[in-house]
Amino acid sequence: MNLTIRSITPFPVWIGHRNQLIVKVMTEDGIVGWGESGFSGRERAVIGAIEHYAPLLLGRNAFHIGAFWQELYRSQYFEGGRVLTAAISAIDIALHDIKAKALGIPVHDLLGGRQRDRVPSLASVQAAGEAMLDEAEQFMAAGFPAIRLQRGFGRRADEPEAIFEPREAIAESAHWCTRARERLGSQVVLGIDYHHRLSLAETGSFCQRMPRGTLDFLEEPMRDETPEAYEALRRLTDIPFALGEEFASKWQALPYIERGLTNYMRLDVCNIGGFTEAMKVAGWCEAHYIDLMPHNPLGPVCTAASIHLGAAVPNFTWLEYNRSRFRPPPQIELDLFPNAPALDGTSFPVPTGPGLGIEVNEALLGREEFRAWNPPILRRRDGSFTNW
């Protein structure tokens, strides 16, 4: 068996509303591995990094994954950064896919073997107002153990969607979170994702408006660059925090784990450095009694990788998944990934076949020119820019 790396090819794939950047790694004997980058909206930058990295790996044994991770991370003077680790993540995931296929085992066996038979899913509610409560109730009735509220706060119906006023948002979201807890009862796990949109004072005000026991977790209310801000927030509230989706290495995760600043680790296997880095962070979290709640808003390759990660670690809660029978994937995604992971009820069965278990319809790759995509650009009414 010739496991020499022959090619590394990135494919930005348009799925109707944004891109998925998937990476194909092929060995000389034709084994193909698939990975995905988590840095949405900056695909050209990640493609550039992959094109820098590819010559370092071509002609080398695909099994040397750990050594490759170190070489790619350290091979430039300025180590790290989200663009570089998104590229490393995609390559690392694809190499694990190759190695597992070559050995005839699922990827989770490379990570120590499965520790559960099913990977539970988190339900994400995207409606607003009364419709939000209806959708949350549907998810709860379907058996989802954890529900996350995340959309529709801070905009008036008579204004464009590009307007976001944080102070109006916290008043509105506090009202609807309280209503959701009253309607759903005490058994369901209830959280809210604020998507980094608030300041420290705004987040503190929001938490103080919550009746005790309303929220089981508060996800990403502020950006992560300053751990000291989360230390200050921790002194203002006892609501558990779910943080980490932007982390691009174990070093970024370090202060949040060591200082007790996150209670659920939201690592993204397609951002943090692939399986190689994710397993290190998972073990570190286990030592601090922190459970993983992986970030997974991307495509089927990321979902498949996250399922294998979730199967192989003991400290796991729920996998984010924004699709269900209430919100099916777009047709182009179904065409591209004919055996994409799908929920069986409220969880994913752990795959037993070789590799990630994901197939890609390569005939649909590279047929269209690249389409640039940016996340929404939000402004306040005074014209100033604010976080999406």
N, C-alpha and C positions, 0 to 999 in steps of 0.2 A: 504494500500500500504506500503510495507516494503522497505524503501529507504536506509537501512543499506548497507554500502560498503562491498561486499563479496570478491572481488579480484581486483588487479591492475597488469596488465601483459604487459610488453614491447615486441614488435616484431620488430626486425631489418629485413626489407624486401628488398631483392636485386631486383632492377628494371632494370638490364641490364648494367648499367654503374656506379651505386653507390647505397647506401642504403637509404631507408626512414625508420626512426624509429617512428613507430606508437605505441600508448598505448591504451589498452582496459581496461576500468573500468566497473565493473559489480556490480549491487546491488543484494540483496538477492531475490528480486522478478523478477530478470532477465532483468532489463533495462540495456542496454549497452551504454556506451559513448565512443567516440573515440577522441583521441588527437594526436598531432604530435610534436616531438622535432625538433628544428631548428639547432642543433649543428652537422652539417654533418661532417663525417669523424672521429668523436670521439664517436661513438655510444656506445661502451663498457663502457666508462666513465659515460655517461648519464644513461645507464641501471643500473650501480652500484648505482647511486644516487637514481633512482626510487626504487631500492630494499631496500635502506636505509629508504626511505620515506614510503613505503607501510605499514609496521607494525604500523606506527603512525595513519593511516587512517582506517584500517580494523575494521569493527564493528561499525563504526560511521555514522551519518546521512549525506548522500551525498549532502544535500542542504546547508550545512554550508561552502560555498565556500570561502567567504572572510576570515573567521576565519582560515580555513585551509591554505590559502595563507600565512597569518602572521605566523602561527606555523611552516610551512615548511621553510620559509625564515629565521626565527629567531631561529630555533631549534638546531643550532650548534653555537659554539663560533665564527667561521669565516663565517659571513653571505655573501650571494651573490656569484657572480662568474658565468661565462657563463654555466658551466656544471650544476650547481644546478638550475639556473633559466630556463635552457632548460628542465630539468626534471619537475620543477614546472609548466612550461608553458603547457606541454603535459597533465599533470594531471588536471590542471585548465580548459583547453579546454574540456576535456572529462567530467568533472563534470558539466560544463555548458550544454553540450549535454544531459546528463542524466536529469538534472533539467528541461530543456525545453521539453524533451520528456514526462516526468512525468506530466507536466502541459498541454501538448498538444499544445504547442506554438513554433514558431521558436526562435532560440537563440537570434536574434536581438530584440525580444520583451523583453527579460531579460535585454537588454542593454539600454532600454528606448524606443524601437520601431523604425521602419524604418523611415528614413528621405528622402529616395529616392527610386525609383522603380527599378533602374538599377545601377550597379556599373561599371563605365567606366574602360577600360583596357589601359595600356601602352604597346606599341609594341616594342619588343627588337630585334634589327638587329644583326645578328651574323656573317654575311659574311664580307669579306674584299675587299678593292679596289673598282673597278667598280661594282663588284657584290654587295657590300654593298649599293651603291647608287641605284642599281636596286631593291634590296629587300626593302629598305626604300621607294622607289617610289610605290612599290606594296602595302605596308602597308598604305601609304597615300591615294592611290586610293581606298583602301578598306574602308576608312573612319576613320582610327585611328587618334585621335586628337593630340597624343603625341608619339614621336618616340625617342628611345634611341639607340645610337651607343655604342658598347661595346667590340668588338673582333678584333683580327688580327693586332694590332699595335705593332711595336717594334721587329718583327722577320723577318729575311731574309729567302727567300725561300730555300736557300742552307744550312740552319742551322737547327738543331733539334728544336722541339717546346719548349724544356726546356730552351732555351736561351731568355732572355729578357733584352734589353738595354733601360733604361728609356729615355735617351737623344734622341736616335733614334726614340723612340715611340712618343715623344711630337712633333717632327718635322713632322712625318708622319701623326699623328692624327690631328694636326692643319690644314694640307693640306686637309685632307678628310672631316673634319668638315666644313671647308669653302666651299668646293665643294658641300657638302650635302645641305647647306643652299642655295647656288646659284641654285641648281637643284630643290629643294623642294619648294622654295619660302618662303614668310614671314608668312604665316598663320599657318603652323604646328608648334607645340611645339617641339623643338629639344634639346636633351641633350646627354651627354656622361658619361659612367660609367668607371672610372679608377681603380676600385677594389683595392684601397689602395696601389697602386704600386709606387707612387711618393713621393719624399721628398718635403719639403717646397719650396726650390729654384726651383726644377723641375716643380712643379705645378705653381709657379709664372711665370716661363718662358713660359709654355704652355698658360696660360691665356693672357699673353702679345702678343702672336702671333695670337690671335683671333680678327678678325675685330669686332667692336662693334655691338651687336645684333645677332651675329652668334649663340650663345648658350643661351637657356633659363634656363638650369641648368647644373651644374657640380656635378656629383655624386661620393662621396667617393674617392677623389683623394689621400688622405693620411689616415693613421690609426687614430683612435679616442682617443688614450690614453692621448693626450696632447691638451686640448682645446686652450691653448695659441698659439699653432702652427696655428690653424684656425683663431685666432684673428689676427695674423701676416698676414695670407693669405688674410683675408678680407680687410686689408689695401692695398693690392696689386691689387685687382680686384673687380669689381662690379657684376660679374657673380653670380646669385643665386646658393646657395649650397643645395644639397640633401644628408643629412647625417642621420645616426642612425640605420643602419641595424645590427650593432654589439652591440647595447645597450642592456644591460641585466637587467635594472631596471630604475625606474624614477630618481634615483640618478645619473646614468650615463647620462641621458638626460638633467639633470638640467642645467649645464653650457651652453649647446648648445642652450637651449630655452631662458634662462635668459639673455645671452650675445648676442643674435641675431646671432648665428653662424650657424644656419641652416634655410633655407627658405622652405624646404620640409622635413617633418619628415619621415624617411625611416624605422620606427619601424617594427619589425617582431613579430607578435603575438605569434609565437612559440619559441621565444628567450627571449622576454622582461618580461615574466611572465604571459602569457595567457591573457584572456580578462580582468581579474581583474586589472592588471597593465596597459594594453594597454588603457583602458578607462580613467584612471587617466592621462596618458601622453597626450591623445587626448584632454581632457579638458584643460589641461595646455597649450597645443599648441593653442587651440582656443583663449585663453585669450591673446596670443601674435600674433594672426593673422598668424599662421603657419598652412599650410595644410598638411594632411597625404598623403604620397605616399608609401604605405606599401611594404616592401621587401617580395617577394613570389616566390622563386626559387625551392620550395620543392615539396610536393606531393598534391594530391587532398584534404586531410584533412586540410592542411594549407590553400589551396585556399578557401575551404568552410568557414573556420573560418574567413579568411580575408574578404570574401564577407559579412558576417554578421557584422563584425566590420565596414566595409565601408558603410553598409546600415544605421548604427545606429548613426554615427557621422556627424555633419554639415560640418566640415572642412576637406573635402576629395577631392583629385584630381583624381588620376589614380592608379589602382592596377597593379603591375608588374605581367606579365604572359608570360612565354616564349614559350607557345604553341599557335598555330592557325592553320588554314587550310593550312598554308605554312609549318608548322612544327608540325605534330601530335604527341601525346604521344606514348611511346613504348607500345607494345601489352600487356606486363606483367602488366603494370599499368592499362590498360583498363580491363584486366581480374580481377585484384584485387579490383578495384573500379568501379563496373558496372554502377553506376549513378554519376560518377565524374562530378563536375561542368564543363560546356563547354560554350565557348563564343557563344553568339547569336549576330552575327555581330561583333561589337567592344566593347561589354559590357556583363556583367553577369546579368541575371534577378535575382532579390532578391527572395530567397526561401520563401515559405509560409507554408511549412509543419513543423511538429514537429522536434525539435533539430537542428543539423547542416544540416540535409538532406543528409548525406553521408552514403552509405552502403559499407561494406567490405566483400569480399568473404573469409570467415574465413577458408575455406578448403585449401586455398593456403598459409596460415600463418604457419610458423614453419616447413615447409616441407624440407627446405634446411638448411645446416649448415651456420653459420655466415661467411660472406666474408668481410675481411678488405678492406677498401678503403681509399685512401688519395687524397686530392686535388693535382694538378700538383705542382711539386717542381721546381721553376724557379731559374736559376743562370745567372749571367752575364758572359761575355767571359773570365773574369779573374778568374772565378771559385767561386766567392763569391755568397752567397745566397741572393735572393731578394724576395719581396712579390709576391704572386700569384694574 
